[in-house]
């Protein structure tokens, strides 16, 4: 499965400014809707490091599990994988991802966040 990271320029005509917003696309809507939206809305570069450390600690057996609550998403990670749940949209049931899928997506997001905020910045990764 491939995740495609990019920035989208949005113009505010009233204030004559432009901003760039992260977008993560995937051919599988589940990955885009959960992993993509979670990463774009809640996860900063500092949060990436924290999540990666938790996944590595779980894989190494140093901790049993870990939970994180962001602005809109709750993530619960354990030996069996990661569960992502939207805190506000009750119609969205929690979704499960493997530890490798979660780790690869967060590592890619961390790398993408170091790139220039422009429409030319793009990253495609296999998760």
Secondary structure, 3 states (H helix, E strand, C coil): CEEEEEEEEEEECCCCEEEEEEEEECCCHHHHHHHHHHHHHHCCHHHHHHHHHHHHHHHCCCCCEEEEECCCEEEEEECCEEEEEECCCCCCCCEEECHHHHHHHHHHHHHHHCCCCCCCCEEEEEC
